[in-house]
Amino acid sequence: MQDNAPAPSNLVDYVTSCSLPTPWAQFTLHAFVEHATGKEHLAMTLGDLATGDAPLARIHSECLTGDVMFSQRCDCGAQLESALRRIADEGRGILLYLRQEGRGIGLVNKIRAYRLQEAGADTVEANLQLGFHADARNYELVLPMLEQFGIESVRLMTNNPRKIDALGKLGIKVAERVPLLVNRNVYNDNYLNTKQAKLGHMMNPVTEAALDSEA
């Protein structure tokens, strides 16, 4: 597949939906199954997404330790909660929850990577020492998931330029990047600095000059 070629739309099957009350809003939860791996991915939606301006959106990769166990080694759980709060505040938006634990290396290998970090490696070095890419995630299945809801353009909550580039290659317009800077603490400060230095994450607040340059 060429880098600029849209992904095939049959990567996942939509299965079913249900209501999902949360502390912030009553979302609709949608289940998808990925053909190649059998992994189950989720979408949480709120409001009418097929019409109107680009909806607020978050592409969130699974982080069991952060999302469920409240780990402070990363900012994942705080990003998940903040994204859902923002969507609820607007009354409209979508969050895709992709089962790509540990930037795509899986839960057990992420714990192995944590052990290497405790021995002195940073988050990128640890993945490389285990024989993986620094970021092994694949965003192609985002296209059919968004197509399910008639979404062609989003206001993306992210600090990660790779997500913006991936959506552009899939033909999905990122009308705006919305920074998601939350929960920097003594346990994840080096992790966040490494993501900025080695993975290009945009970890500084957006200034008016930066907004003008992105327009």
Secondary structure, 3 states (H helix, E strand, C coil): CCCCCCCCCCCEEEEEEEEEECCCCEEEEEEEEECCCCCEEEEEEECCCCCCCCCEEEEEECCHHHHHCCCCCCCHHHHHHHHHHHHHHHCCEEEEEECCHHHHCCHHHHHHHHHHHHCCCCHHHHHHHCCCCCCCCCCCCHHHHHHCCCCCEEEEECCCHHHHHHHHHCCCEEEEEECCCCCCCCCCHHHHHHHHHHHCCCCCCCCHHHHHHHC
